[in-house]
Amino acid sequence: MTKNDQLFLSRLNEHPELRERMEGLLDMVENETGNFTKANDAEQYAINELRKMGNDILHSWAKKAATKSSANFDEQNKTSCGDGKKKVQWHTTYGLIEVEERIFRCAGKRYRPFMKSAEITSRCYSIPLQRVITDFGADHPFGQVYNKLQEHYGITLPTSSIRKTTLSHGQKMHELKKNATLPSINKRGCEQQIGEIDGCMLPIVTIGNGEGDKRKQKTLNWQEARLALVHEKDNEKPKFDATFKGSVDEAGQALLNCAVAAGFGEKTHLHAVSDGAFWIMDQVTTKFATQASYLVDFFHVCEYIAAASKTCNPDNHRAWAKQQETLLKNNEFEKVIQHLAIHLEPAEIESGKAPVRACHRYLSNRKDQLDYKTAIEKGLPIGSGEIESAHRYVIQKRLKLPGAWWITDNVVSMLRLRVVRANDDWQEYWSSSVAA
């Protein structure tokens, strides 16, 4: 036996709990008893033992660290005196860790050296555990996270703590984004980008400040969250940003944020596609000036055409609608408008029952947003299906669940969590000091 082997055994013997775990794992590997002939049985045993070993390791580390930090404090503060001992515990991915530490009193103040050096507080959650909680909480209802922690980590935590931890990190991400400085556009950038922006309604609950039963003071309503995305033409991985209850200017800024994050520069052209909301066109023009063009979603226009077709050609409305769509793709929108003008409803018919008039007005007001021919020739999208799909997997998958109502602050936090995840900024956040 070498000196290194002897040293290792000597060190291992100082930690009987670890030695016992390792012997159990070796028994499984060698399988002399024949208890582990099935791969699934061996894997489950290894999972359980490694969880227990992780807990033992942290307990052993804590005991050693508590003794060392106390000795160092006593050595560096000769005027201090002992003030008893107290247990400190904190939650980890390996379960609850508890250790007894010495407390000191110096110059009228109380000191707990281990808690300070270990950077923990009593009953806190470790950063690795917070990351796990937030990871689950960003994707699943908080009540389900409780079950997932039990299933995958063998630990039990209150649902209220799961909610608090998840939303706390969402708020930190939001503050980080709010205080960030947008990089200056001083480089050439990519050649062509595609950008889309759209809104969806989220269920919001407002609780009154009056006395009495708060359940009777709830007001339920729907409010809009706006999602923006931009990506380079040949890169299908977009950059996202979102706003809630903000102004249209903030939504436009979100679109610009996405563009810069995706490589927008002095020579970049943004091809923006969205529904016909005038504020979107205004924001594209304001934020990008001559470096962007705006196209009304073709399939949104087709809905107006389809509705009008039943009046314009009731006997063969599908063929008539198809003809108008072909004309639009060739930028012959003036012909479409002329075809509609022939069948305009009388003025006395209310707007809700006049689909031809609605379509005619819609196209007439957006002639500068119908350049489908150029987009098709350049291989650019003429529909905004990408942002509509993104709403489902970025926002609605978590924030629009059956029976779930949100308060405004929590919506903001969860939106930022979802955007950080979608932008692949998750690792960067947890690697930074901000997460601590």
C-alpha positions as CSV (number, residue, x, y, z in Angstrom):
1,M,0.0,0.0,0.0
2,T,1.4,3.4,-1.0
3,K,1.7,6.4,1.3
4,N,-1.1,8.0,-0.8
5,D,-3.4,5.0,-0.2
6,Q,-2.6,5.1,3.5
7,L,-3.3,8.9,3.7
8,F,-6.5,8.4,1.8
9,L,-7.7,5.7,4.2
10,S,-6.7,7.7,7.2
11,R,-8.7,10.7,6.0
12,L,-11.7,8.5,5.1
13,N,-11.7,7.0,8.5
14,E,-12.2,10.4,10.0
15,H,-15.6,10.5,8.3
16,P,-17.4,7.3,9.2
17,E,-20.6,8.4,7.5
18,L,-18.9,8.8,4.2
19,R,-17.0,5.6,4.5
20,E,-20.3,3.7,5.1
21,R,-21.8,5.2,2.0
22,M,-18.8,4.4,-0.1
23,E,-18.8,0.8,1.1
24,G,-22.4,0.5,0.2
25,L,-21.7,1.8,-3.3
26,L,-18.8,-0.6,-3.7
27,D,-21.1,-3.5,-2.6
28,M,-23.5,-2.5,-5.3
29,V,-20.7,-2.4,-8.0
30,E,-19.3,-5.8,-7.0
31,N,-22.8,-7.2,-6.5
32,E,-21.6,-10.2,-4.5
33,T,-25.1,-10.7,-3.0
34,G,-26.8,-10.7,-6.3
35,N,-29.3,-8.0,-5.2
36,F,-28.5,-5.8,-8.2
37,T,-28.9,-7.9,-11.3
38,K,-31.3,-5.4,-12.8
39,A,-30.0,-2.1,-14.2
40,N,-33.0,-0.1,-12.9
41,D,-32.5,-1.4,-9.4
42,A,-28.8,-0.5,-9.5
43,E,-29.6,3.0,-10.8
44,Q,-32.2,3.7,-8.2
45,Y,-30.0,2.5,-5.4
46,A,-27.2,4.7,-6.7
47,I,-29.5,7.7,-6.8
48,N,-30.7,7.2,-3.3
49,E,-27.2,6.6,-1.9
50,L,-25.7,9.6,-3.7
51,R,-28.4,11.8,-2.3
52,K,-27.6,10.6,1.2
53,M,-23.9,11.0,0.5
54,G,-24.4,14.5,-0.6
55,N,-26.2,15.3,2.7
56,D,-23.5,13.6,4.7
57,I,-20.8,15.5,2.8
58,L,-22.4,18.9,3.5
59,H,-22.9,18.0,7.2
60,S,-19.3,17.0,7.5
61,W,-18.1,20.1,5.7
62,A,-20.3,22.3,7.9
63,K,-18.9,20.8,11.1
64,K,-15.3,21.3,10.0
65,A,-16.0,24.8,8.6
66,A,-17.8,25.8,11.8
67,T,-14.9,24.7,14.0
68,K,-12.4,26.4,11.8
69,S,-14.3,29.7,11.5
70,S,-14.8,29.9,15.2
71,A,-11.0,29.3,15.9
72,N,-10.1,31.9,13.3
73,F,-12.4,34.5,14.9
74,D,-11.2,33.7,18.4
75,E,-7.6,34.1,17.2
76,Q,-8.2,37.4,15.4
77,N,-10.3,39.0,18.2
78,K,-8.5,38.5,21.5
79,T,-11.0,40.7,23.3
80,S,-14.0,38.6,22.3
81,C,-15.7,36.1,24.6
82,G,-17.9,33.1,24.0
83,D,-21.6,33.6,24.1
84,G,-22.8,30.0,23.9
85,K,-23.7,27.9,20.9
86,K,-26.6,27.8,18.5
87,K,-27.7,25.5,15.8
88,V,-28.0,26.9,12.2
89,Q,-29.7,25.1,9.4
90,W,-30.3,25.7,5.8
91,H,-32.0,24.0,2.8
92,T,-30.0,22.5,0.0
93,T,-30.7,20.2,-3.0
94,Y,-29.5,17.4,-0.8
95,G,-32.0,18.2,2.0
96,L,-31.8,20.1,5.3
97,I,-28.3,20.7,6.7
98,E,-27.8,21.5,10.4
99,V,-24.7,22.3,12.4
100,E,-23.9,23.8,15.8
101,E,-21.7,26.9,15.8
102,R,-20.1,29.0,18.5
103,I,-21.4,32.5,19.1
104,F,-19.1,35.3,20.2
105,R,-19.6,38.7,21.8
106,C,-17.2,41.5,21.1
107,A,-17.5,45.2,21.8
108,G,-21.2,44.8,22.7
109,K,-22.0,43.0,19.4
110,R,-22.9,39.4,18.7
111,Y,-21.0,37.5,16.0
112,R,-21.6,34.2,14.3
113,P,-18.4,33.5,12.3
114,F,-19.6,30.4,10.5
115,M,-22.7,32.0,9.1
116,K,-20.7,34.9,7.8
117,S,-17.9,32.9,6.2
118,A,-20.4,30.4,4.7
119,E,-22.5,33.2,3.4
120,I,-25.8,31.7,4.7
121,T,-28.6,32.8,7.0
122,S,-30.6,30.6,9.2
123,R,-33.2,28.5,7.3
124,C,-32.1,30.0,4.0
125,Y,-32.2,28.2,0.7
126,S,-28.9,27.6,-1.1
127,I,-28.3,29.1,-4.5
128,P,-28.3,25.7,-6.2
129,L,-31.6,24.9,-4.6
130,Q,-33.0,28.3,-5.6
131,R,-32.0,27.6,-9.1
132,V,-33.8,24.3,-9.1
133,I,-36.9,25.8,-7.6
134,T,-36.9,28.7,-10.1
135,D,-36.3,26.4,-13.0
136,F,-39.4,24.3,-12.1
137,G,-41.4,27.4,-11.1
138,A,-40.7,29.2,-14.5
139,D,-42.4,26.3,-16.3
140,H,-45.0,24.7,-13.9
141,P,-47.7,25.8,-11.5
142,F,-46.1,26.3,-8.0
143,G,-48.2,23.4,-6.6
144,Q,-46.7,21.0,-9.1
145,V,-43.2,22.2,-8.3
146,Y,-43.8,20.9,-4.7
147,N,-44.4,17.4,-6.2
148,K,-41.4,17.6,-8.7
149,L,-39.0,18.5,-5.9
150,Q,-40.1,15.4,-4.0
151,E,-39.9,13.2,-7.2
152,H,-36.5,14.4,-8.5
153,Y,-34.6,15.6,-5.3
154,G,-36.4,13.8,-2.4
155,I,-37.0,17.1,-0.6
156,T,-40.2,18.8,0.6
157,L,-40.7,22.6,0.7
158,P,-43.7,24.7,1.3
159,T,-45.5,25.9,-1.8
160,S,-45.4,29.5,-0.5
161,S,-41.6,29.3,-0.4
162,I,-41.5,27.9,-3.9
163,R,-43.6,30.8,-5.1
164,K,-41.6,33.4,-3.2
165,T,-38.3,32.1,-4.5
166,T,-39.4,31.9,-8.1
167,L,-40.9,35.3,-8.2
168,S,-38.0,36.9,-6.3
169,H,-35.6,35.8,-9.0
170,G,-38.0,36.9,-11.7
171,Q,-38.0,40.4,-10.1
172,K,-34.2,40.4,-9.9
173,M,-34.1,39.6,-13.6
174,H,-36.6,42.4,-14.3
175,E,-34.5,44.9,-12.3
176,L,-31.4,43.8,-14.1
177,K,-33.1,44.3,-17.5
178,K,-34.5,47.7,-16.4
179,N,-31.1,49.0,-15.4
180,A,-29.2,47.6,-18.3
181,T,-27.8,50.0,-20.9
182,L,-28.7,49.2,-24.5
183,P,-25.5,48.7,-26.5
184,S,-24.8,51.5,-29.0
185,I,-25.4,50.7,-32.7
186,N,-22.0,51.5,-34.1
187,K,-21.1,48.5,-36.1
188,R,-22.2,47.3,-39.5
189,G,-24.5,44.5,-38.2
190,C,-26.1,41.7,-40.1
191,E,-27.7,42.4,-43.5
192,Q,-31.4,41.3,-42.9
193,Q,-33.5,40.8,-39.9
194,I,-37.1,39.7,-39.4
195,G,-39.1,41.3,-36.5
196,E,-42.6,40.7,-35.2
197,I,-44.6,42.0,-32.3
198,D,-48.0,41.2,-31.0
199,G,-50.1,41.2,-27.8
200,C,-52.1,38.7,-25.8
201,M,-54.6,39.1,-22.9
202,L,-53.7,37.8,-19.5
203,P,-56.0,37.2,-16.5
204,I,-55.4,39.7,-13.8
205,V,-56.8,40.0,-10.3
206,T,-56.9,43.2,-8.3
207,I,-57.6,43.1,-4.5
208,G,-59.1,46.1,-2.8
209,N,-57.6,47.8,0.2
210,G,-60.8,48.0,2.3
211,E,-61.4,46.2,5.6
212,G,-63.2,42.9,5.8
213,D,-63.2,39.8,3.6
214,K,-60.6,40.3,0.9
215,R,-62.2,37.6,-1.2
216,K,-65.2,40.0,-1.8
217,Q,-62.9,42.8,-2.9
218,K,-61.4,41.0,-5.8
219,T,-61.8,42.5,-9.3
220,L,-61.0,40.2,-12.3
221,N,-60.1,41.6,-15.7
222,W,-57.9,41.0,-18.7
223,Q,-54.8,43.1,-19.5
224,E,-52.4,42.9,-22.4
225,A,-48.9,41.6,-22.5
226,R,-46.8,42.4,-25.6
227,L,-44.1,40.1,-26.9
228,A,-41.5,41.1,-29.5
229,L,-39.0,38.9,-31.4
230,V,-36.3,39.6,-33.9
231,H,-33.8,37.2,-35.6
232,E,-31.5,37.3,-38.5
233,K,-33.0,36.1,-41.8
234,D,-31.0,32.8,-41.9
235,N,-31.0,32.3,-38.1
236,E,-34.2,30.7,-36.7
237,K,-33.3,31.4,-33.1
238,P,-34.9,34.7,-32.2
239,K,-34.3,37.2,-29.4
240,F,-37.3,38.1,-27.3
241,D,-38.5,40.9,-25.1
242,A,-41.8,41.5,-23.4
243,T,-43.8,44.3,-21.7
244,F,-46.9,44.4,-19.6
245,K,-49.2,47.4,-19.1
246,G,-46.6,49.6,-20.6
247,S,-47.0,52.2,-23.3
248,V,-46.7,51.6,-27.0
249,D,-43.3,53.4,-26.9
250,E,-42.1,50.7,-24.4
251,A,-43.3,48.0,-26.7
252,G,-41.4,49.6,-29.6
253,Q,-38.3,49.8,-27.4
254,A,-38.7,46.1,-26.7
255,L,-38.6,45.4,-30.5
256,L,-35.5,47.5,-30.8
257,N,-33.9,45.7,-27.8
258,C,-34.5,42.4,-29.6
259,A,-33.0,43.8,-32.8
260,V,-29.8,45.0,-31.1
261,A,-29.5,41.7,-29.3
262,A,-29.9,39.8,-32.6
263,G,-27.1,41.9,-34.3
264,F,-28.8,45.0,-35.6
265,G,-26.3,47.5,-36.9
266,E,-25.8,50.5,-39.2
267,K,-26.3,48.5,-42.4
268,T,-29.1,46.2,-41.1
269,H,-32.6,46.2,-42.6
270,L,-35.5,45.0,-40.5
271,H,-38.4,43.4,-42.1
272,A,-41.3,43.8,-39.7
273,V,-44.5,41.8,-40.0
274,S,-47.5,42.1,-37.7
275,D,-51.3,42.7,-37.7
276,G,-52.6,46.1,-38.9
277,A,-52.4,48.0,-35.6
278,F,-51.3,51.5,-36.4
279,W,-49.2,51.8,-33.3
280,I,-47.0,49.0,-34.5
281,M,-46.3,50.7,-37.8
282,D,-45.7,54.0,-35.9
283,Q,-43.2,52.4,-33.6
284,V,-41.3,50.6,-36.4
285,T,-40.9,53.9,-38.2
286,T,-40.0,55.8,-35.0
287,K,-37.4,53.3,-33.7
288,F,-35.9,52.2,-37.0
289,A,-36.6,55.0,-39.5
290,T,-35.4,54.1,-43.0
291,Q,-33.7,50.9,-41.8
292,A,-37.1,49.0,-41.6
293,S,-40.1,48.2,-43.7
294,Y,-43.5,47.1,-42.4
295,L,-45.8,44.6,-43.8
296,V,-49.4,43.8,-42.6
297,D,-49.8,40.1,-41.9
298,F,-51.1,38.6,-45.2
299,F,-53.3,36.0,-43.4
300,H,-54.8,38.7,-41.3
301,V,-55.8,40.5,-44.5
302,C,-57.1,37.3,-45.9
303,E,-59.6,37.1,-43.0
304,Y,-61.1,40.4,-44.2
305,I,-61.1,39.1,-47.8
306,A,-62.9,35.9,-46.8
307,A,-65.6,37.8,-44.9
308,A,-66.2,40.1,-47.8
309,S,-66.2,37.3,-50.4
310,K,-69.6,36.0,-49.3
311,T,-71.1,39.3,-50.3
312,C,-69.1,40.0,-53.4
313,N,-69.6,36.6,-54.9
314,P,-72.0,34.5,-52.9
315,D,-72.1,31.7,-55.5
316,N,-68.4,31.1,-55.6
317,H,-66.9,33.0,-52.7
318,R,-63.8,30.8,-52.2
319,A,-62.7,31.3,-55.8
320,W,-63.3,35.0,-55.6
321,A,-61.3,35.3,-52.4
322,K,-58.4,33.2,-54.0
323,Q,-58.3,35.6,-56.9
324,Q,-58.0,38.7,-54.6
325,E,-55.2,37.0,-52.6
326,T,-53.3,36.4,-55.8
327,L,-53.7,40.0,-56.8
328,L,-52.4,41.1,-53.4
329,K,-49.3,38.9,-53.7
330,N,-48.6,40.7,-57.0
331,N,-49.0,44.1,-55.3
332,E,-52.2,44.7,-57.3
333,F,-54.0,45.9,-54.2
334,E,-55.7,48.8,-56.2
335,K,-57.6,46.2,-58.2
336,V,-58.7,44.5,-55.0
337,I,-59.9,47.8,-53.6
338,Q,-61.8,48.4,-56.9
339,H,-63.5,45.0,-56.8
340,L,-64.6,45.7,-53.2
341,A,-65.9,49.2,-54.1
342,I,-68.4,47.7,-56.5
343,H,-70.1,45.8,-53.6
344,L,-69.9,48.3,-50.8
345,E,-72.9,48.1,-48.4
346,P,-75.2,51.1,-48.1
347,A,-74.2,53.6,-45.5
348,E,-77.3,52.9,-43.4
349,I,-76.0,49.3,-42.7
350,E,-74.1,49.2,-39.4
351,S,-70.4,48.5,-39.5
352,G,-70.7,45.2,-37.8
353,K,-72.8,43.9,-40.6
354,A,-70.8,45.4,-43.5
355,P,-67.8,43.1,-44.2
356,V,-67.1,44.6,-47.6
357,R,-66.9,48.1,-46.2
358,A,-64.6,46.9,-43.4
359,C,-62.2,45.2,-45.9
360,H,-62.3,48.2,-48.3
361,R,-61.5,50.6,-45.4
362,Y,-58.8,48.3,-44.0
363,L,-56.9,48.0,-47.3
364,S,-57.4,51.6,-48.3
365,N,-55.8,52.8,-45.1
366,R,-52.7,50.5,-45.4
367,K,-51.6,50.8,-49.0
368,D,-48.0,51.4,-47.9
369,Q,-48.0,48.2,-45.9
370,L,-49.0,45.7,-48.6
371,D,-45.7,45.1,-50.5
372,Y,-46.0,41.3,-50.5
373,K,-44.4,40.8,-53.8
374,T,-41.0,42.2,-52.7
375,A,-41.1,40.1,-49.5
376,I,-41.9,36.9,-51.4
377,E,-39.1,37.6,-53.9
378,K,-36.6,38.1,-51.0
379,G,-37.7,35.0,-49.2
380,L,-39.1,37.0,-46.3
381,P,-42.3,36.0,-44.4
382,I,-45.6,37.7,-45.2
383,G,-47.3,36.4,-42.1
384,S,-46.8,36.8,-38.4
385,G,-47.3,33.2,-37.4
386,E,-44.0,33.1,-35.6
387,I,-44.9,35.7,-33.0
388,E,-48.4,34.1,-32.5
389,S,-46.7,30.7,-31.9
390,A,-44.1,32.4,-29.6
391,H,-47.0,33.8,-27.5
392,R,-48.1,30.2,-26.8
393,Y,-44.7,28.8,-25.7
394,V,-43.1,31.9,-24.1
395,I,-46.1,33.5,-22.3
396,Q,-49.3,31.6,-22.4
397,K,-47.8,28.2,-21.5
398,R,-47.1,29.5,-18.0
399,L,-49.3,32.6,-17.5
400,K,-52.5,31.6,-19.1
401,L,-53.4,28.4,-17.3
402,P,-57.0,27.3,-16.5
403,G,-58.2,28.9,-13.2
404,A,-55.0,30.9,-12.7
405,W,-55.2,34.7,-12.1
406,W,-52.2,36.9,-11.5
407,I,-51.5,40.1,-9.7
408,T,-49.6,42.7,-11.7
409,D,-46.2,42.4,-10.0
410,N,-46.1,38.7,-10.3
411,V,-46.9,38.9,-14.1
412,V,-43.9,41.2,-14.6
413,S,-41.6,38.8,-12.7
414,M,-42.9,35.7,-14.5
415,L,-42.7,37.4,-17.9
416,R,-39.0,38.2,-17.3
417,L,-38.3,34.7,-16.2
418,R,-39.9,33.3,-19.4
419,V,-38.0,35.8,-21.6
420,V,-34.7,35.0,-19.9
421,R,-35.3,31.3,-20.5
422,A,-36.3,31.9,-24.1
423,N,-33.2,34.0,-24.8
424,D,-30.8,31.4,-23.4
425,D,-29.7,33.9,-20.8
426,W,-30.4,31.5,-17.9
427,Q,-26.8,30.3,-17.4
428,E,-25.5,33.9,-17.5
429,Y,-27.9,35.0,-14.8
430,W,-27.1,32.2,-12.4
431,S,-23.4,32.6,-13.0
432,S,-23.6,36.3,-12.0
433,S,-23.5,37.7,-8.5
434,V,-27.0,39.1,-9.1
435,A,-28.5,35.7,-8.4
436,A,-26.9,35.5,-5.0
